[in-house]
Amino acid sequence: MRIASSNLTKNECRTKAVSTSNMSIIDKVPASMRRAARRILPASAVDAARDSVLHRFYLKSMVSRDSRATRWVRRRILRKRPRLYHFEIHITDHCNLNCKGCAHFSNLCKPTFADLEEFERDMRAMSEIFSAVDQVYLLGGEPLLHPKVASFVRAGRELFPASRLYLMTNGTLVTRMKDEVWSALADTGVVLLCDAYPIGLPVEEINQLGAAHGAKIEWTVPREEFYKIPIDLEGGHEASRSFHNCQGFNNCPIVRDGRLYPCAYIAYADAFQGYFDIEGLNPSEDDSISILDATSPDAVMEFLLHEVPWCSRCDMDSREFRTWGRSTRNIEEWTTVTSER
């Protein structure tokens, strides 16, 4: 469902998500002025300036907001399990909104609905690994496509009673949501986070529905531009450098089938590879870690804090911003190389 965004709202990600208040400086620059800058200045200069602002003021780790010293004290002195800032988990893999360059490859995925028992298994494992998780995103794909979405909302809250839980949607199906979904949101305090894509959503009607049902509705910052982190099909980039430069952009821990991945690119690489019928992109064992038989909570945290081999495929130097649009499902939407499907 998520496309990599210059206003990373949720995942402050999915894929993927800087909070809605974090883009205030950039958002105060009129859109007309930003467009004029793009016409006058080289695109690389505009993107570099925006990157500088994002990295300097906003983009923080989605893994841990604790300092290295704090993590050491918790581990060595207090003997506490690590605290995770954020993770995501899909309720569906596919989506009804065909966004250009979706970072979760949702417009390339076959219709896939999460199994509730497996969801509960994975969520329970995450709750046992970490002492606390600040925020959890239930997303996709478009989660409102799942006929049992209300059950996932209730199960998520039961397993993470103290976390900020978000059900993230592209907003297109909210006005048709069943009462059982509204009730689940109202009863659990799970926030319905609507992504404010430039597609003419009925914002006022959605807000009124939320108020009428006693459910919390939040919106991402309205935005026209999103970022592209190109995938280099040949690889060869320095993994540690790519990982470092990715902090706060696409580095959002995501759970899939009993394993924890650093980001949706890696977790759903098989969907990208399968759709374009290419070889060599599937992640290795070293690109994720099991949450069902993890050696220790600290090992899981250490895994998330360091690069994995797949990071060498992300061309962070070629990262760019582009306006939102409908996908043509051309491989160039995601890559740095020209290739025919």
C-alpha positions as CSV (number, residue, x, y, z in Angstrom):
1,M,0.0,0.0,0.0
2,R,2.7,2.5,0.9
3,I,4.9,4.3,-1.5
4,A,8.1,5.7,-0.3
5,S,7.3,9.2,0.8
6,S,9.1,12.4,1.4
7,N,6.5,12.9,4.3
8,L,7.0,9.6,5.9
9,T,4.1,10.0,8.3
10,K,3.6,6.7,9.9
11,N,6.3,4.9,9.6
12,E,7.5,8.5,10.4
13,C,7.6,4.5,7.1
14,R,4.5,0.7,4.8
15,T,6.7,0.8,2.5
16,K,6.3,1.5,4.5
17,A,6.5,5.5,7.6
18,V,8.3,11.0,10.0
19,S,5.1,11.8,11.9
20,T,2.5,14.2,10.4
21,S,4.0,17.1,12.4
22,N,7.5,16.4,11.2
23,M,7.3,18.0,7.8
24,S,6.2,21.5,9.0
25,I,9.2,23.3,7.7
26,I,9.1,21.9,4.2
27,D,5.3,22.0,4.1
28,K,5.3,25.7,4.8
29,V,7.1,26.3,1.6
30,P,4.3,27.0,-1.0
31,A,3.9,24.2,-3.5
32,S,4.2,26.8,-6.3
33,M,7.6,27.9,-5.0
34,R,8.7,24.2,-4.8
35,R,7.6,23.7,-8.4
36,A,9.4,26.8,-9.5
37,A,12.6,25.7,-7.8
38,R,12.4,22.4,-9.8
39,R,12.0,24.3,-13.0
40,I,14.9,26.7,-12.3
41,L,17.4,24.4,-10.5
42,P,18.7,21.0,-11.4
43,A,16.6,18.3,-9.9
44,S,19.6,16.9,-8.1
45,A,20.2,20.2,-6.3
46,V,16.6,20.4,-5.2
47,D,16.6,16.8,-4.0
48,A,19.9,17.3,-2.2
49,A,18.6,20.3,-0.4
50,R,15.4,18.5,0.7
51,D,17.4,15.4,1.8
52,S,19.6,17.7,3.9
53,V,16.6,19.1,5.7
54,L,15.1,15.7,6.3
55,H,18.3,14.1,7.6
56,R,19.2,17.1,9.8
57,F,15.8,17.7,11.5
58,Y,13.4,14.8,11.0
59,L,14.5,11.3,10.0
60,K,15.3,9.1,12.9
61,S,15.8,5.4,13.4
62,M,12.6,3.4,13.2
63,V,14.4,0.7,15.2
64,S,15.5,2.4,18.4
65,R,15.2,6.0,19.6
66,D,17.5,5.1,22.6
67,S,21.1,6.2,22.6
68,R,23.8,3.5,22.4
69,A,24.6,4.2,26.1
70,T,21.0,3.7,27.1
71,R,20.8,0.5,25.2
72,W,24.0,-0.8,26.9
73,V,22.7,0.1,30.4
74,R,19.4,-1.7,29.7
75,R,21.2,-4.7,28.4
76,R,24.2,-5.0,30.7
77,I,23.1,-3.4,34.0
78,L,19.3,-3.6,34.1
79,R,19.1,-6.9,32.2
80,K,16.0,-5.7,30.4
81,R,14.9,-6.8,27.0
82,P,15.4,-4.2,24.3
83,R,12.7,-1.7,23.4
84,L,11.7,-1.4,19.7
85,Y,10.4,1.8,18.3
86,H,8.4,0.5,15.4
87,F,7.4,-2.4,13.3
88,E,4.9,-3.2,10.6
89,I,2.9,-6.2,9.6
90,H,0.7,-6.9,6.6
91,I,-3.0,-7.8,6.8
92,T,-3.1,-8.0,3.0
93,D,-0.3,-7.9,0.5
94,H,-2.3,-6.5,-2.4
95,C,-4.0,-3.1,-2.8
96,N,-6.8,-1.5,-4.7
97,L,-4.8,1.7,-5.4
98,N,-2.2,1.4,-8.1
99,C,0.6,3.8,-6.9
100,K,3.7,4.4,-8.9
101,G,6.8,2.8,-7.4
102,C,5.0,1.3,-4.3
103,A,7.7,0.4,-1.7
104,H,5.8,-2.7,-0.7
105,F,5.3,-3.8,-4.3
106,S,1.6,-4.0,-3.4
107,N,0.5,-3.3,-7.0
108,L,2.6,-6.3,-8.1
109,C,1.4,-8.7,-5.5
110,K,-1.2,-11.4,-6.1
111,P,-4.3,-11.2,-3.8
112,T,-3.1,-12.4,-0.5
113,F,-4.9,-12.3,2.9
114,A,-3.2,-12.8,6.2
115,D,-4.2,-15.8,8.3
116,L,-5.4,-14.7,11.7
117,E,-3.7,-17.5,13.6
118,E,-0.4,-16.8,11.9
119,F,-0.8,-13.1,12.6
120,E,-1.4,-13.8,16.3
121,R,1.6,-16.1,16.4
122,D,3.9,-13.5,14.9
123,M,2.5,-10.7,17.0
124,R,2.9,-12.7,20.2
125,A,6.5,-13.6,19.3
126,M,7.3,-9.9,18.8
127,S,5.6,-9.0,22.2
128,E,7.8,-11.6,23.9
129,I,11.1,-10.5,22.3
130,F,10.8,-6.8,23.1
131,S,10.0,-5.2,26.5
132,A,7.9,-2.7,24.7
133,V,7.1,-1.5,21.2
134,D,6.2,2.2,20.8
135,Q,4.2,1.8,17.6
136,V,2.8,-0.9,15.4
137,Y,1.3,-0.5,12.0
138,L,-1.2,-2.9,10.6
139,L,-1.2,-2.3,6.9
140,G,-0.6,-3.8,3.4
141,G,-1.4,-3.6,0.7
142,E,-4.8,-2.2,1.6
143,P,-5.9,-3.8,4.9
144,L,-9.5,-2.8,4.5
145,L,-9.7,-5.4,1.7
146,H,-9.5,-8.2,4.3
147,P,-13.0,-9.5,5.2
148,K,-11.8,-10.1,8.8
149,V,-10.0,-6.9,9.4
150,A,-11.9,-6.2,12.7
151,S,-10.5,-9.4,14.2
152,F,-7.0,-8.4,13.3
153,V,-7.5,-5.0,15.0
154,R,-8.8,-6.7,18.2
155,A,-6.0,-9.3,18.2
156,G,-3.4,-6.6,17.7
157,R,-4.6,-4.6,20.7
158,E,-4.8,-7.7,22.9
159,L,-1.2,-8.6,22.2
160,F,0.1,-5.0,22.4
161,P,-2.1,-3.3,25.0
162,A,0.3,-0.4,25.6
163,S,1.6,0.4,22.1
164,R,0.3,3.0,19.7
165,L,-1.5,0.9,17.1
166,Y,-2.4,2.1,13.7
167,L,-4.6,0.6,11.0
168,M,-3.2,2.4,7.9
169,T,-5.4,2.7,4.9
170,N,-5.3,4.6,1.6
171,G,-8.8,5.9,2.5
172,T,-10.7,4.7,-0.6
173,L,-12.8,2.1,1.3
174,V,-13.4,3.9,4.6
175,T,-16.9,5.1,3.7
176,R,-17.9,1.5,3.0
177,M,-16.5,0.1,6.2
178,K,-18.8,-2.2,8.2
179,D,-20.0,-1.4,11.7
180,E,-17.9,-4.2,13.1
181,V,-14.7,-2.6,11.9
182,W,-15.8,0.8,13.4
183,S,-16.6,-0.9,16.6
184,A,-13.3,-2.7,16.8
185,L,-11.5,0.6,16.3
186,A,-13.6,2.4,18.9
187,D,-13.3,-0.4,21.5
188,T,-9.5,-0.8,21.2
189,G,-8.4,2.7,20.6
190,V,-6.5,1.6,17.4
191,V,-6.1,4.7,15.2
192,L,-7.4,4.6,11.6
193,L,-4.5,6.4,9.8
194,C,-5.6,7.6,6.4
195,D,-3.0,8.3,3.8
196,A,-3.7,11.7,2.2
197,Y,-2.8,10.8,-1.4
198,P,-3.8,13.5,-4.0
199,I,-6.8,11.4,-5.2
200,G,-9.8,13.5,-4.0
201,L,-10.7,11.5,-0.8
202,P,-13.9,12.6,1.0
203,V,-12.0,13.8,4.0
204,E,-14.8,15.6,5.8
205,E,-17.2,12.6,5.4
206,I,-14.5,10.2,6.7
207,N,-13.9,12.5,9.8
208,Q,-17.6,12.6,10.5
209,L,-17.9,8.8,10.3
210,G,-15.1,8.5,12.7
211,A,-16.7,10.9,15.2
212,A,-20.1,9.2,14.8
213,H,-18.6,5.8,15.7
214,G,-16.3,7.1,18.4
215,A,-13.2,6.0,16.5
216,K,-9.9,7.9,16.2
217,I,-9.1,9.2,12.7
218,E,-5.7,10.6,11.8
219,W,-4.4,11.8,8.4
220,T,-0.9,11.9,7.0
221,V,0.3,15.2,5.7
222,P,-1.2,16.0,2.3
223,R,1.6,15.6,-0.2
224,E,2.4,15.6,-3.9
225,E,6.0,14.3,-3.9
226,F,7.3,10.9,-2.9
227,Y,10.8,9.5,-3.0
228,K,12.2,6.7,-5.0
229,I,15.0,4.6,-3.7
230,P,16.2,2.8,-6.8
231,I,17.0,-1.0,-6.7
232,D,20.2,-1.8,-8.5
233,L,19.6,-5.2,-10.1
234,E,23.4,-5.7,-10.3
235,G,24.0,-4.8,-6.7
236,G,27.6,-3.9,-5.7
237,H,26.9,-0.9,-3.5
238,E,28.5,-0.7,-0.1
239,A,25.8,-2.3,2.2
240,S,26.9,-0.4,5.3
241,R,26.7,3.0,3.6
242,S,23.3,2.2,2.0
243,F,22.0,1.2,5.4
244,H,23.3,4.3,7.1
245,N,21.8,6.6,4.5
246,C,18.5,4.7,4.6
247,Q,17.7,5.6,8.2
248,G,14.2,7.0,8.4
249,F,13.5,6.6,4.7
250,N,12.8,3.0,4.1
251,N,14.4,1.3,7.1
252,C,11.2,0.2,8.8
253,P,11.2,-3.3,10.4
254,I,8.5,-5.5,9.0
255,V,7.3,-9.0,10.0
256,R,6.4,-11.6,7.5
257,D,5.8,-15.3,8.0
258,G,7.6,-15.7,11.3
259,R,10.6,-13.6,10.3
260,L,11.7,-10.0,10.8
261,Y,13.1,-8.0,7.9
262,P,14.8,-4.5,7.9
263,C,12.4,-3.2,5.3
264,A,9.6,-4.0,2.9
265,Y,11.9,-4.0,-0.1
266,I,13.6,-7.1,1.3
267,A,10.5,-8.7,2.9
268,Y,8.6,-8.6,-0.4
269,A,11.5,-8.9,-2.9
270,D,10.0,-12.2,-4.1
271,A,6.9,-10.3,-5.4
272,F,9.1,-7.9,-7.3
273,Q,11.3,-10.7,-8.7
274,G,8.4,-12.8,-9.6
275,Y,6.4,-10.1,-11.4
276,F,9.3,-9.1,-13.6
277,D,10.6,-12.6,-14.0
278,I,14.2,-11.7,-13.0
279,E,16.8,-13.7,-11.0
280,G,18.9,-13.1,-8.0
281,L,16.9,-10.7,-5.8
282,N,15.5,-13.1,-3.3
283,P,16.8,-12.4,0.2
284,S,19.2,-14.9,1.8
285,E,18.9,-16.3,5.4
286,D,21.2,-13.4,6.5
287,D,18.7,-10.8,5.3
288,S,16.1,-11.6,8.0
289,I,15.9,-13.2,11.4
290,S,13.4,-15.7,12.8
291,I,11.2,-14.4,15.6
292,L,9.8,-17.8,16.3
293,D,13.1,-19.3,17.5
294,A,15.3,-16.2,18.1
295,T,18.5,-16.9,20.0
296,S,17.9,-13.9,22.2
297,P,16.1,-10.5,22.2
298,D,19.4,-8.7,22.1
299,A,20.4,-10.7,19.0
300,V,17.2,-9.5,17.3
301,M,17.9,-5.9,18.2
302,E,21.5,-6.1,17.0
303,F,20.3,-7.6,13.7
304,L,18.0,-4.6,13.1
305,L,20.7,-2.1,14.0
306,H,23.1,-3.3,11.2
307,E,23.1,-3.7,7.5
308,V,22.2,-7.0,5.7
309,P,23.6,-8.2,2.4
310,W,20.5,-7.1,0.5
311,C,21.3,-3.5,1.4
312,S,24.0,-3.6,-1.4
313,R,21.1,-3.5,-3.9
314,C,19.8,-0.1,-2.8
315,D,21.2,2.8,-4.8
316,M,20.8,5.5,-2.2
317,D,23.0,7.9,-4.2
318,S,20.4,7.9,-6.9
319,R,17.5,8.6,-4.5
320,E,15.1,11.1,-6.0
321,F,11.7,12.7,-5.5
322,R,8.8,12.5,-7.9
323,T,5.2,13.4,-8.0
324,W,2.5,10.8,-7.1
325,G,1.0,9.0,-10.0
326,R,-0.6,5.8,-11.2
327,S,1.8,3.0,-11.9
328,T,2.3,1.5,-15.4
329,R,4.1,-1.4,-13.7
330,N,7.3,-0.6,-15.6
331,I,10.4,-1.9,-13.9
332,E,12.0,1.5,-14.2
333,E,9.7,2.8,-11.5
334,W,11.8,0.8,-9.0
335,T,15.2,0.4,-10.6
336,T,18.2,2.4,-11.8
337,V,18.6,0.3,-15.0
338,T,16.5,0.2,-18.1
339,S,15.0,-3.2,-18.6
340,E,12.2,-4.7,-20.6
341,R,9.7,-6.9,-18.8
